[in-house]
Amino acid sequence: MSKALEKFLSENLDDLKSKGLYNEIDILEGANGPKIKIRGRELINLSSNNYLGLANDERLKKAAKEATDRYGVGAGAVRTINGTMDIHDELEKTLARFKGTEAAIAFQSGFNCNMGAISAVMTKKDAILSDELNHASIIDGCRLSGAKIIRVKHQDMEDLRAKAKEAIASGLYEKIMYISDGVFSMDGDVANIDGIVEVCKELDIISYIDDAHGSGVMGKGAGTVKHFGHAKNIDFQMGTLSKAIGVVGGYVAGTKDLIDWLKVRARPFLFSTSLTPANAAACIEAIRIMEEDPSLHQKLWENGDFLKKELKNLGFNIGASATPITPVIIGDETLTQKFSRRLIEEGVYAKSIVFPTVPMGTGRVRNMPTAQHTKEMLLEAVRIYEKIGKELGVI
Ligand SMILES: *Cc1c(COP(=O)(O)O)cnc(C)c1O
């Protein structure tokens, strides 16, 4: 190994480990369901994004197996050479119908979708107004585009309007975009889509909503934008197939012209091999289930409301979540990490999230109830929360 690389790695790894910041990855022995097995122990799982339980749904597994038998395990090429199969086309048509737009484009992940879609439209002659709590993939996509990035205060429509007006008045930019998460995953708060549409229409700003945590959760599954009735008013409805949809992938839904452009300019679409056939088939099946049967969605919200009510009654600070995401805000970073460790020891897998992922002093244990959790599992988790909360003086 190069001496310089060896030095770089050992110094930095030692530094992280000495500060207790090196993340040891837990390995699951089996599916990511409402209970998971780690090092032979069964734990109630409150840390997955598998909101509807579709990641291990029998119907999706069957669809994936059938597609594998028919098309093989790989697509064999990038989408623009000959890696577009009828099943990819069907997935995109299904997404467009579900999202209420003219067309849609699918990517291999939500992360590369943001990298590809933002930089296909925005250039160094442009500016992007970006909510200060946006996801890392949005930040990286904005950086890759070369556009000027202007941070906007979290969910602050007056700050958005003022900074947009300032950017327009400067005369420096050809185009201006505003980009925001649809559901912010650290607090579970929901973007003010009405306010965003109003400002963007008034000032002719391109609107981009990343609905990774809203897809499958908001708007009867169709997402935050459709929930507020703005499917035709937001330019980019971006989402993932990796969270509530249960598989992996990302997409943008929008007008036919926008999608036509992304299909010739978004680089992961042109230079990275297509979603596997099994992946595409499972996603189509997931959307079919969401469209035909609202019960998983209802169960998810019922479980979210139940967990929030129980934890709040015990005296925990659960913030201002408007979705099933349930943070338990503890504050101090070390105490938060200890709380999560104790939960795991007692049988609840809920991870701590601390600075720099969230602001200093707002450390939290984040809980993600899903449609697959039973009342018994949630009550058991609440009982353990009460025990640790008292033990560590949080309640
Ligand atoms: C998870 C997430 C992504 C990335 O999606 P993947 O499909 O997992 O790559 C993008 N944006 C937001 C807001 C996310 O939460």
The ligand as an SDF file (V2000), in Angstrom:
LIG
                    3D

 15 15  0  0  0  0  0  0  0  0999 V2000
  -32.8800    8.1160    1.5450 C   0  0  0  0  0  0  0  0  0  0  0  0
  -32.9250    9.3970    0.8270 C   0  0  0  0  0  0  0  0  0  0  0  0
  -32.3810    9.5170   -0.4600 C   0  0  0  0  0  0  0  0  0  0  0  0
  -31.6040    8.4140   -1.1020 C   0  0  0  0  0  0  0  0  0  0  0  0
  -32.4280    7.3920   -1.5580 O   0  0  0  0  0  0  0  0  0  0  0  0
  -31.8480    5.9490   -1.9050 P   0  0  0  0  0  0  0  0  0  0  0  0
  -32.8580    5.3970   -2.8300 O   0  0  0  0  0  0  0  0  0  0  0  0
  -31.7190    5.1990   -0.6240 O   0  0  0  0  0  0  0  0  0  0  0  0
  -30.5270    6.1780   -2.5780 O   0  0  0  0  0  0  0  0  0  0  0  0
  -32.5320   10.7280   -1.1190 C   0  0  0  0  0  0  0  0  0  0  0  0
  -33.1740   11.7690   -0.5370 N   0  0  0  0  0  0  0  0  0  0  0  0
  -33.7070   11.6910    0.6970 C   0  0  0  0  0  0  0  0  0  0  0  0
  -34.4220   12.8700    1.2760 C   0  0  0  0  0  0  0  0  0  0  0  0
  -33.5880   10.5010    1.4210 C   0  0  0  0  0  0  0  0  0  0  0  0
  -34.1050   10.4170    2.6490 O   0  0  0  0  0  0  0  0  0  0  0  0
  1  2  1  0
  2  3  1  0
  2 14  2  0
  3  4  1  0
  3 10  2  0
  4  5  1  0
  5  6  1  0
  6  7  2  0
  6  8  1  0
  6  9  1  0
 10 11  1  0
 11 12  2  0
 12 13  1  0
 12 14  1  0
 14 15  1  0
M  END
$$$$
